[in-house]
Amino acid sequence: MGAVPVSAPPAGAPRFDLPEIDAFTRPYWDAAAQGQLLIRRCTDCGQAHHYPREFCPRCWSENVVWERASGRATLYTWSVVHRNDLPPFGARVPYTAAVVELAEGPRMMTELVGHAGLDRSVGMDLRTDMDLRVGMDLRTDMDLRVGMDLRTDMDLRVGMDLRVDFRAAHEGAPAIPVFRPAS
């Protein structure tokens, strides 16, 4: 299996990585441009939430305010994306999509950056050991030729500490929050 060539999207093609900024979300994107992550907090029940909404998803109150988040989070889950047909994501593969749990409580979808799992190549030779225990000890060694290195994600673990960072797709584009390992 060889590397899958990825071409840049044609000029003027729709982009699926840029938010539609409106009057309500403008404070969020303005803060992101300054390197700050905002969340919403309900003043009635005290619950924080993310993505920004004009009401509390817990108690339905409309008494919600913007609050600056600490930028700290822990990894809840992740998946390495090797194929994506939506422009411009196809040019970014492989990348690590994740759900993180913010220190303030809400979970948010993001991309993980700055971890060793980013060094992958399609078609590399791999070897894995599988230990299956269903009433017996079965040890199987197999040679695999797949599009990912099973060892590269070992630096990621559920619950690991993360810090927010911001990335703009291009000059003038909104800054998008991404997370990286804290250490």
C-alpha positions as CSV (number, residue, x, y, z in Angstrom):
1,M,0.0,0.0,0.0
2,G,1.5,3.3,-1.0
3,A,0.8,6.8,0.2
4,V,-2.5,8.3,-1.0
5,P,-1.8,11.6,-2.8
6,V,-3.8,14.5,-1.5
7,S,-4.3,17.6,-3.6
8,A,-5.3,21.0,-2.4
9,P,-9.0,21.9,-2.8
10,P,-9.7,23.9,-5.9
11,A,-9.8,27.7,-5.5
12,G,-13.2,28.8,-4.3
13,A,-14.2,25.3,-3.0
14,P,-16.3,25.4,0.1
15,R,-14.4,25.1,3.4
16,F,-15.6,23.0,6.3
17,D,-13.0,24.1,8.8
18,L,-14.0,27.8,9.3
19,P,-16.8,28.8,11.7
20,E,-19.7,31.1,10.7
21,I,-19.2,34.0,13.1
22,D,-22.4,35.8,14.2
23,A,-23.2,38.5,16.7
24,F,-23.7,36.0,19.5
25,T,-20.5,34.0,19.0
26,R,-18.3,37.1,18.2
27,P,-17.0,37.4,21.8
28,Y,-15.9,33.8,21.7
29,W,-13.9,34.3,18.4
30,D,-12.5,37.6,19.5
31,A,-11.2,36.0,22.7
32,A,-9.7,33.1,20.7
33,A,-7.9,35.6,18.6
34,Q,-6.3,36.9,21.9
35,G,-5.4,33.4,23.0
36,Q,-8.2,33.0,25.5
37,L,-10.8,30.2,25.6
38,L,-14.3,31.3,26.6
39,I,-17.1,29.0,27.9
40,R,-20.7,29.8,29.0
41,R,-21.9,29.5,32.6
42,C,-25.4,29.5,33.9
43,T,-26.0,31.9,36.7
44,D,-29.1,29.9,37.9
45,C,-27.7,26.4,38.2
46,G,-24.0,27.2,38.1
47,Q,-23.3,24.7,35.3
48,A,-20.6,25.5,32.7
49,H,-21.2,24.4,29.1
50,H,-19.5,24.4,25.7
51,Y,-20.3,25.0,22.7
52,P,-21.6,28.5,23.3
53,R,-25.4,28.6,23.5
54,E,-27.8,31.4,24.6
55,F,-29.4,29.1,27.2
56,C,-28.3,26.5,29.7
57,P,-28.5,22.9,28.3
58,R,-29.0,21.6,31.9
59,C,-31.8,23.8,33.3
60,W,-32.9,25.7,30.2
61,S,-32.3,29.1,31.8
62,E,-31.4,32.0,29.6
63,N,-29.3,33.5,32.4
64,V,-25.9,32.5,31.0
65,V,-22.7,34.5,30.9
66,W,-19.3,34.3,29.1
67,E,-16.5,33.1,31.4
68,R,-12.8,32.8,30.6
69,A,-11.7,29.1,30.9
70,S,-8.3,28.2,32.4
71,G,-7.2,26.5,29.2
72,R,-6.5,23.3,31.1
73,A,-8.2,20.0,30.1
74,T,-7.8,16.2,30.3
75,L,-8.0,13.9,27.4
76,Y,-11.4,12.1,27.3
77,T,-11.0,10.2,24.0
78,W,-9.3,10.5,20.6
79,S,-9.2,9.0,17.1
80,V,-6.5,9.3,14.5
81,V,-8.1,10.4,11.2
82,H,-6.4,9.0,8.1
83,R,-9.0,9.9,5.5
84,N,-11.2,12.9,5.1
85,D,-12.8,14.0,1.9
86,L,-13.9,17.5,3.1
87,P,-11.7,20.3,2.1
88,P,-9.2,21.2,3.5
89,F,-9.0,18.3,6.0
90,G,-7.8,15.8,3.3
91,A,-4.6,17.8,3.1
92,R,-4.0,17.5,6.9
93,V,-4.2,13.7,7.3
94,P,-3.3,12.1,9.5
95,Y,-4.5,14.3,12.4
96,T,-5.8,13.5,15.8
97,A,-9.4,14.4,16.6
98,A,-10.3,14.4,20.3
99,V,-12.8,15.1,23.0
100,V,-11.3,16.9,26.0
101,E,-12.8,17.6,29.4
102,L,-12.1,21.2,30.4
103,A,-11.0,21.8,34.0
104,E,-14.3,23.8,34.3
105,G,-16.3,20.6,33.5
106,P,-17.6,20.8,29.9
107,R,-16.3,18.5,27.2
108,M,-15.4,19.9,23.8
109,M,-14.3,18.5,20.5
110,T,-10.9,19.6,19.3
111,E,-7.7,18.5,17.5
112,L,-4.6,17.3,19.4
113,V,-1.4,18.8,18.3
114,G,2.2,18.5,19.4
115,H,2.4,14.8,20.4
116,A,4.6,12.0,19.1
117,G,1.7,10.3,17.4
118,L,1.9,12.8,14.6
119,D,4.9,11.0,13.0
120,R,3.2,8.4,10.9
121,S,3.6,7.0,7.4
122,V,1.2,5.1,5.2
123,G,2.3,1.5,4.3
124,M,4.9,1.1,7.0
125,D,5.6,-2.4,8.3
126,L,4.2,-3.1,11.7
127,R,4.2,-5.9,14.2
128,T,1.8,-6.4,17.0
129,D,1.3,-8.9,19.8
130,M,-2.2,-9.8,20.7
131,D,-3.0,-11.3,24.1
132,L,-6.5,-12.7,24.2
133,R,-7.8,-14.2,27.5
134,V,-11.0,-16.2,27.2
135,G,-10.4,-19.2,29.4
136,M,-7.0,-19.7,27.9
137,D,-3.8,-17.8,27.1
138,L,-3.4,-17.3,23.3
139,R,-0.4,-15.4,22.1
140,T,-0.5,-14.4,18.4
141,D,2.2,-12.5,16.5
142,M,1.1,-11.0,13.2
143,D,2.7,-8.9,10.5
144,L,0.5,-6.0,9.5
145,R,0.6,-3.6,6.6
146,V,-1.8,-0.9,7.4
147,G,-2.0,2.9,7.1
148,M,-1.1,3.6,10.7
149,D,1.6,2.8,13.2
150,L,-0.1,1.2,16.2
151,R,2.7,2.3,18.5
152,T,2.5,6.0,17.7
153,D,-0.5,6.8,19.9
154,M,1.1,5.3,23.0
155,D,2.0,8.7,24.2
156,L,-1.7,9.6,24.5
157,R,-3.7,8.4,27.4
158,V,-7.2,9.1,28.7
159,G,-7.0,11.6,31.5
160,M,-3.7,13.1,30.5
161,D,-3.2,16.8,31.1
162,L,-3.6,19.2,28.1
163,R,-3.3,22.9,27.5
164,V,-5.2,25.0,25.0
165,D,-3.5,26.5,22.0
166,F,-4.9,28.4,19.1
167,R,-4.4,28.0,15.3
168,A,-5.7,30.0,12.4
169,A,-6.1,28.3,9.1
170,H,-4.7,31.3,7.2
171,E,-4.0,35.0,7.7
172,G,-7.2,36.7,8.8
173,A,-9.0,33.4,9.6
174,P,-10.5,32.9,13.1
175,A,-8.2,31.3,15.7
176,I,-9.5,27.8,16.4
177,P,-8.8,26.2,19.9
178,V,-6.6,23.1,19.7
179,F,-5.0,21.2,22.6
180,R,-1.5,19.9,23.2
181,P,0.0,17.8,26.0
182,A,0.7,20.0,29.1
183,S,4.1,18.7,29.8
